[in-house]
Amino acid sequence: MARAGSDPLDDPGLAAHWRAVTANHTVLCYGHWLAWLADQSLLDPVLPPDSRITRERVHGYLVYLHGSLAPTSVTTMITRLHEAVRVMAPVPILVNCAGGAGAQQNGSAG
């Protein structure tokens, strides 16, 4: 679990320091990503969170978001997506929306 372990002696998780509002917003944004994947018939519930992110998928998601949200909101959605996967995935993920749509895994184009 990213926010708290089941045992007080367990590692509390990478998101343990998040305020409740940050955690709730991150869950909402990640849920939005999952809903978009499902709508595009791209959601495989068996895959781990970091395996669902590819350059092509993030690009498509950005196009979708830009169709209905202000640029600042798009940035927020992508940032929260990145943070959600960062705390859930064992492997670091980089989602770069500053220089255009894209996602990288382990520093590669993935």
DRENTOR-377096 format. One line per field, with one value per residue: z, y, x of N, C-alpha, C in turn. Coordinates in steps of 0.001 Angstrom, whole numbers, plus 500000, padded with zeros to 6 digits. Each point is the difference from the previous one (the first is absolute). Example, Ala and Ser with C-alpha at 12.3 -4.5 7.8 and 13.67 -1.06 7.14 Angstrom:
! residues 2
n.Z	(507800:499280)
n.Y	(494310:501050)
n.X	(513190:499650)
ca.Z	(500000:500060)
ca.Y	(501190:501190)
ca.X	(499110:500820)
c.Z	(500000:500730)
c.Y	(501200:501090)
c.X	(500900:499230)
This chain:
! residues 110
n.Z	(500000:499207:500772:500246:500820:499885:500157:501222:499949:499150:498835:500367:499060:498697:500217:500961:499397:499059:499826:500742:499872:500206:501001:500452:499760:500541:500935:500076:499926:500862:500704:499760:500274:501061:500262:499726:500697:500919:499897:500002:500858:500845:500805:500430:500717:499241:499109:500445:500899:500252:499851:500592:500435:498819:499200:499256:501089:500521:498801:499843:501219:499664:498842:500642:500912:499018:499637:501310:500162:500915:499400:500937:499674:498729:500298:500698:499018:499161:500742:500249:498690:499726:500892:499478:498781:500275:500718:498892:499125:499876:498757:500044:499955:498778:500355:498769:500552:500571:499480:500312:499348:501091:499959:501052:499757:501214:499633:499589:498704:500600)
n.Y	(498827:500997:500003:498761:499468:498719:500093:500517:498780:499933:500030:501275:499904:500110:499760:499438:500814:499462:501228:499901:501312:499899:499151:500698:501113:499399:499496:501178:500584:499103:500175:501282:499785:499249:500957:500879:499288:499843:501301:499972:499151:500783:499849:499541:499558:499106:500957:500093:500969:499701:498814:500726:500559:500487:500311:499002:499260:500439:499841:498849:499729:500499:499387:498924:500135:500268:498998:499852:500116:500925:500651:500858:499749:500092:501025:500444:499680:500466:501079:500013:499783:500848:500814:499732:499998:501150:500213:499596:500540:498820:500331:500924:500886:500422:500914:500304:500987:500407:498972:499749:499291:499252:498796:499849:498829:500121:501197:499035:499947:498847)
n.X	(500854:499681:498902:499758:500883:499781:501296:499935:500513:498974:500603:499876:500886:500175:498725:500689:500838:499238:499524:498915:500002:501303:499867:498967:500696:501049:499235:499422:501193:500465:498917:500224:501292:499643:499120:500964:500903:499062:499744:501324:499433:500671:498967:501158:498980:500596:500190:501247:499839:501272:499455:499075:501116:499621:500979:499555:499870:501131:500516:499376:500434:501185:499893:499577:500954:500848:499206:500229:501306:500143:500995:499669:498755:500381:500770:498977:499170:500907:500148:498702:499845:500949:499481:498828:500497:500595:498911:499408:500842:500546:499674:500972:499010:500253:499121:500350:499298:501138:500637:498767:499129:500043:500522:500772:500527:500544:499583:499208:499870:500260)
ca.Z	(500000:499830:501071:501345:500077:500840:501302:500329:499761:498555:499315:499875:498604:499398:500079:501397:500403:499292:500689:499505:498771:498921:499730:499371:498637:499219:499732:498999:498704:499535:499571:498699:499060:499809:499249:498607:499432:499789:498891:498775:499974:500255:501398:500372:501461:500541:499925:501080:499578:499140:498681:499222:499453:498833:499339:499155:500844:500637:498941:499760:501178:499948:498964:500600:501052:499397:499375:500937:501192:499853:500067:501380:500478:499336:500704:501301:499805:499639:501186:500971:499424:500239:501427:500352:499534:500690:501330:499890:499160:500522:499060:499769:498755:499721:499069:499655:499178:499772:498654:499123:500590:499994:501238:499896:501071:500238:499169:498598:499343:500433)
ca.Y	(501173:501175:500983:499468:498559:499342:499808:501213:499791:499975:501262:500690:500228:501212:501106:500135:501410:500807:500418:499279:500627:499582:498582:499884:500542:499060:498860:500467:500134:498659:499393:500600:499312:498641:500091:500291:498758:499084:500537:499757:498547:499822:499645:498609:500070:499135:500704:500943:501395:500537:499356:500599:501279:499999:501307:500155:500158:501315:500977:499953:500548:501450:500531:499943:501007:501336:500247:500418:500660:501077:499480:499783:498795:498870:499807:499417:498603:499213:499972:499067:498663:499661:499752:498768:498846:500026:499392:498627:499160:499761:500570:501411:500374:501421:500507:501332:500727:501345:500079:499270:498778:498895:499254:499199:499030:499750:500855:499643:500458:499036)
ca.X	(499146:500847:499864:500201:500134:498999:500647:500753:501422:500216:500293:498720:499646:500547:499036:499586:500087:499003:498782:498818:499507:500904:499725:498684:500075:500802:499115:499047:500680:500367:498742:499672:500889:499493:498742:500351:500535:498876:499209:500768:500248:501424:500214:500193:500030:501038:501286:500305:499811:501053:499943:498907:500446:500884:500065:498819:498811:500038:499703:498557:499335:500198:499106:498666:499893:500040:498704:498959:500534:500975:501372:500427:499322:500657:501262:499679:499587:501176:500861:499403:500176:501402:500185:499292:500768:501294:499902:499500:500848:501343:500961:499674:499337:500088:499003:500471:499040:500521:500529:499100:499450:500927:500256:501197:500209:501420:500821:499903:498768:499000)
c.Z	(500000:501180:501391:499945:500882:501416:500306:499771:498515:499495:499764:498555:499515:500080:501432:500464:499325:500935:499358:498688:498801:499620:499270:498562:499096:499634:498912:498616:499443:499523:498643:498900:499711:499195:498536:499331:499687:498815:498653:499771:500174:501428:500170:501520:500642:500018:501220:499482:499041:498604:499124:499310:498859:499405:499196:500833:500666:498966:499720:501149:500034:498958:500529:501045:499433:499318:500950:501223:499635:500142:501426:500573:499371:500711:501358:499859:499706:501185:501029:499494:500263:501469:500445:499618:500713:501362:499963:499309:500619:499147:499765:498610:499821:498984:499747:499117:499703:498562:498993:500683:500006:501345:499772:501176:500105:499063:498533:499438:500234:498951)
c.Y	(501231:500966:499460:498483:499411:499776:501254:499868:499926:501381:500717:500289:501360:501196:500262:501452:500891:500398:499259:500582:499609:498551:499829:500498:499066:498770:500365:500065:498643:499248:500515:499345:498591:499999:500284:498744:499021:500443:499744:498506:499678:499531:498493:499985:499138:500710:500882:501439:500523:499380:500574:501291:499757:501398:500259:500234:501368:501085:500049:500602:501521:500656:500059:501101:501412:500357:500526:500766:501137:499414:499731:498739:498749:499685:499351:498526:499106:499892:499018:498567:499518:499636:498709:498781:499937:499303:498560:499058:499815:500647:501454:500237:501496:500349:501441:500681:501406:500156:499285:498734:498925:499316:499203:499065:499744:500798:499643:500475:499031:499469)
c.X	(500896:499949:500249:500113:498914:500520:500814:501505:500344:500394:498677:499586:500475:499062:499546:499997:498953:498871:498825:499495:500874:499742:498675:500023:500790:499175:498990:500642:500413:498751:499547:500825:499496:498704:500278:500554:498871:499162:500673:500278:501486:500292:500084:500135:501089:501365:500221:499920:501064:499998:498888:500425:500964:499958:498717:498738:499966:499717:498496:499211:500139:499103:498571:499813:499979:498685:498943:500506:500948:501414:500499:499366:500613:501313:499776:499636:501209:500964:499470:500101:501425:500228:499317:500828:501347:499923:499492:500977:501386:501088:499629:499430:500184:498934:500379:498981:500503:500485:499124:499542:501055:500085:501249:500050:501486:500895:499977:498674:498863:499164)
